[in-house]
Amino acid sequence: MGLEGFEAKLPIRVNARPEPPFIIAPQNDSVVENQSPELQWAYQPEVAHYIILITRKNSDFSTPIIYESEVKGNRYQLNQPLEPGDYVWKIAAVSAEEGIGPYNDPLSFRVPVPGPALETADVGEQNLSFSWAATESGKYFHFQFARDEYFKQLVVDTLVHESKITLPRQDSGRYYLRIKIIEADGTPGPFSQAQMIEIPSRYPYWLFLLLPLIGLLL
C-alpha cells in the first residue's frame, strides 16, 4: 500500500478583526451594584458600533435575554432590570471595512438581591424596633442606623441574622436607616434606599416653655 493522494489546498478566512474591546465593567465574576448595570469597555476609534448579548449563566446565547445589535460609543446602560442571579455577557465590534469581528470570551457577573424595605417601625418609651421582609435561609442582613442621610454619623452598624432588630431609644430628632442582604456565600447586595424616621421628644414642648417660669418661682 503506502500510496499517497494528491494534496488539496483550500483558502480559509479567519474573522479576527476588528478585535473585541478591552472590558472595563463588569469584569468576570464581579457583582454589580444594581439590577440595571452599565456595561463599559475601551474606546476603539475605528469601530462603527458594537453587538452585545446577555444571557443566564450556564445557558447558551441562542436565546439571549438582551440582544443589542447597534450600540454606539463605549458604554451601554441596561434599560430593563435583571432579576437577581448569575449572568454572562459578551461583545463584538463592527467596523465599516471589516464587518463583524469575533466576540470576546463570555464574562460572568452577579445581580444581587436588592436590600429590603422597612415594613414596621415602633418607637417605644425605652426601645426602637424595626422589621422588614424575611429572606431565604442562609442569608442575613447588614443594618445601618445613622444621624445623617449620608451615613457618616453611624449610631448602629451591625449584622443581623433575623429580619428585625431592637435598639435602645435615641435622643429626639431625625434618623436614617438602610439594609442590605448578604448572600449565604458572603456576597453583599446593595443597600436599600435610605428611610427616615422622626423620634419625638419624651416631653411635651410646652414643658420647656414653662421651665424659665418655674425657675423664677423657685
KEMARTOR-894370 format. One line per 8 residues: their letters; for each residue y, z negated, x negated of C-alpha. Coordinates in pm, 1 decimal, decimal comma. Example, Ala and Ser with C-alpha at 12.3 -4.5 7.8 and 13.67 -1.06 7.14 Angstrom:
% KEMARTOR-894370
as = -450,0/-780,0/-1230,0; -106,0/-714,0/-1367,0
//
This chain:
% KEMARTOR-894370
mglegfea = 0,0/0,0/0,0; 322,9/-109,3/-172,1; 529,0/174,4/-24,0; 896,7/107,3/44,7; 1101,7/262,3/319,1; 1444,4/416,6/291,3; 1749,6/194,5/258,6; 1972,6/163,7/560,4
klpirvna = 2340,3/86,1/532,1; 2537,5/-21,2/836,6; 2903,2/-124,4/843,4; 2987,3/-468,4/983,4; 3320,5/-610,5/1078,4; 3397,5/-977,4/1014,1; 3652,4/-1112,3/1255,5; 3810,4/-1364,3/1016,8
rpeppfii = 4180,6/-1315,9/1085,2; 4412,3/-1446,6/1198,4; 4270,4/-1777,5/1088,0; 4280,8/-2068,6/1332,6; 4572,1/-2304,8/1269,2; 4560,6/-2639,8/1093,9; 4524,0/-2905,2/1364,0; 4778,4/-3187,5/1386,7
apqndsvv = 4666,8/-3366,6/1704,5; 4436,2/-3471,7/1844,5; 4223,0/-3489,0/1533,6; 3844,8/-3508,2/1552,7; 3706,2/-3831,7/1702,9; 4054,5/-3953,7/1797,3; 4171,6/-4146,3/2104,8; 4469,8/-4001,6/2291,5
enqspelq = 4743,6/-4219,0/2439,5; 4736,6/-4089,4/2795,8; 4544,4/-3868,8/3036,5; 4766,4/-3565,2/2974,2; 4775,4/-3543,7/2594,0; 4982,3/-3297,9/2393,5; 4793,5/-3067,1/2155,5; 4970,0/-2980,9/1828,5
wayqpeva = 4893,1/-2751,1/1536,3; 5065,8/-2597,1/1234,6; 5311,7/-2312,6/1289,3; 5192,9/-1960,5/1197,8; 5479,9/-1707,1/1193,6; 5252,0/-1401,9/1217,8; 5075,8/-1525,4/1533,0; 5184,5/-1398,4/1875,6
hyiilitr = 5009,0/-1664,2/2081,5; 4701,2/-1887,5/2097,9; 4392,6/-1937,0/2314,4; 4293,4/-2295,5/2396,4; 3972,1/-2421,6/2553,7; 3884,4/-2779,2/2653,3; 3553,3/-2897,4/2792,4; 3348,6/-3213,9/2826,0
knsdfstp = 3170,9/-3336,5/2516,0; 2808,1/-3217,9/2493,0; 2895,6/-2918,1/2711,2; 2944,2/-2558,1/2603,8; 3263,2/-2359,8/2654,1; 3118,0/-2115,5/2907,3; 3289,8/-2301,8/3191,7; 3579,0/-2488,2/3027,8
iiyesevk = 3783,8/-2745,7/3213,9; 4100,1/-2592,3/3069,4; 4142,5/-2232,6/2952,5; 4486,6/-2117,5/2839,0; 4497,9/-1761,6/2703,2; 4864,0/-1718,8/2606,0; 5004,3/-2039,6/2460,2; 5327,9/-1981,3/2269,1
gnryqlnq = 5457,4/-2195,6/1985,9; 5263,0/-2469,1/1810,4; 5207,4/-2725,4/2085,0; 5067,9/-2744,8/2435,2; 5127,5/-3021,2/2688,4; 4847,0/-3053,3/2941,4; 4987,8/-3015,4/3291,7; 4694,5/-3187,3/3459,1
plepgdyv = 4546,7/-3529,0/3383,7; 4196,2/-3553,5/3241,0; 3954,3/-3810,0/3374,1; 3864,4/-4087,3/3126,7; 3584,1/-3972,5/2899,5; 3499,7/-3767,6/2589,5; 3616,1/-3408,3/2542,2; 3612,4/-3129,1/2283,2
wkiaavsa = 3872,0/-2859,1/2226,5; 3914,2/-2550,5/2013,9; 4184,3/-2294,9/1946,0; 4206,7/-1933,3/1827,8; 4510,9/-1741,1/1706,6; 4607,2/-1396,6/1832,7; 4825,1/-1150,1/1640,4; 4951,8/-804,8/1732,7
eegigpyn = 4795,0/-642,1/1426,3; 4456,8/-817,3/1407,4; 4389,0/-925,2/1763,8; 4194,9/-1244,2/1836,5; 4079,9/-1445,4/1536,6; 3791,5/-1693,4/1517,8; 3800,1/-2033,7/1681,9; 3811,7/-2348,9/1474,3
dplsfrvp = 3518,6/-2589,9/1480,1; 3539,4/-2788,2/1807,1; 3723,4/-3120,6/1777,8; 3636,5/-3419,9/1992,8; 3875,1/-3670,0/2148,4; 3853,4/-3951,7/2399,4; 4068,7/-4010,3/2704,5; 4063,8/-4390,0/2753,7
vpgpalet = 4064,7/-4576,8/3081,8; 4428,5/-4646,7/3177,6; 4548,9/-5004,2/3196,9; 4503,6/-5170,6/3537,1; 4799,4/-5253,5/3758,9; 4867,5/-5612,0/3859,9; 4728,4/-5691,6/4205,3; 4834,7/-6053,2/4265,8
advgeqnl = 5084,8/-6292,1/4108,3; 5114,8/-6657,0/4207,7; 5397,1/-6878,3/4080,1; 5291,3/-7238,5/4134,2; 5453,6/-7570,1/4050,4; 5253,7/-7603,2/3728,3; 5089,0/-7266,4/3661,8; 5125,9/-6890,1/3678,7
sfswaate = 4822,1/-6694,8/3798,0; 4772,9/-6317,9/3769,3; 4483,0/-6093,2/3868,3; 4405,3/-5722,0/3855,2; 4120,1/-5483,0/3935,9; 3786,3/-5562,2/3771,7; 3616,6/-5307,2/3546,7; 3267,9/-5223,9/3424,2
sgkyfhfq = 3058,1/-5483,9/3244,6; 3121,4/-5496,3/2870,5; 3488,5/-5405,5/2893,8; 3763,0/-5662,6/2851,5; 4142,3/-5679,1/2856,2; 4443,4/-5721,2/2629,9; 4710,0/-5915,1/2821,3; 5074,5/-5949,5/2716,7
fardeyfk = 5347,2/-6159,5/2879,4; 5699,5/-6137,4/2739,0; 6062,0/-6232,9/2797,5; 6183,2/-5876,6/2744,6; 6078,0/-5532,9/2869,5; 6011,9/-5412,0/2513,4; 5760,6/-5693,6/2447,9; 5937,9/-5811,0/2134,2
qlvvdtlv = 5964,6/-6170,5/2262,5; 5600,0/-6234,5/2345,0; 5509,9/-6556,1/2524,0; 5138,1/-6471,9/2557,4; 4937,9/-6210,0/2366,5; 4566,4/-6259,7/2420,8; 4228,3/-6104,1/2501,2; 4078,2/-6179,5/2842,4
heskitlp = 3718,1/-6121,9/2949,8; 3789,6/-6165,5/3321,2; 4026,0/-5970,5/3544,9; 4254,4/-6272,0/3584,3; 4447,8/-6524,0/3380,5; 4625,3/-6856,0/3442,1; 4919,9/-6966,4/3227,9; 5144,9/-7270,5/3218,3
rqdsgryy = 5458,2/-7218,3/3424,6; 5753,9/-7095,2/3220,2; 6125,7/-7160,0/3249,4; 6306,6/-6972,5/3523,5; 6408,1/-6612,3/3458,5; 6268,1/-6261,0/3434,9; 5940,9/-6193,1/3256,3; 5737,0/-5880,7/3191,0
lrikiiea = 5362,9/-5826,6/3168,6; 5123,5/-5544,5/3086,3; 4747,9/-5499,7/3045,3; 4518,9/-5260,9/2858,4; 4142,7/-5213,6/2881,1; 3926,4/-5248,8/2569,8; 3606,2/-5044,7/2584,0; 3271,1/-5207,8/2505,3
dgtpgpfs = 3273,6/-5036,1/2163,9; 3618,4/-5180,3/2086,6; 3819,6/-4868,3/2166,7; 4155,7/-4969,2/2321,4; 4315,7/-4778,5/2604,6; 4688,8/-4752,1/2671,8; 4885,6/-5038,7/2820,8; 4960,7/-5025,4/3190,5
qaqmieip = 5318,8/-4971,5/3298,1; 5513,9/-5292,8/3243,0; 5573,2/-5502,5/3553,9; 5847,0/-5758,6/3603,5; 5828,1/-6094,9/3780,2; 6104,0/-6343,7/3852,0; 6027,4/-6713,1/3807,3; 6264,8/-6915,2/4025,1
srypywlf = 6426,4/-7239,2/3917,6; 6240,2/-7557,8/4004,1; 6558,5/-7700,0/4153,9; 6791,7/-7560,1/4422,4; 7112,0/-7407,6/4284,9; 7336,2/-7641,6/4488,2; 7198,3/-7937,2/4295,2; 7360,0/-7804,6/3978,1
lllpligl = 7692,0/-7778,7/4163,3; 7670,5/-8147,6/4255,6; 7588,1/-8274,4/3906,6; 7954,3/-8292,1/3785,9; 8048,4/-8479,5/4100,4; 7761,6/-8724,0/4058,9; 7876,1/-8785,1/3700,0; 8227,8/-8874,6/3820,2
ll = 8093,7/-9117,4/4077,8; 7886,2/-9293,9/3814,6
//
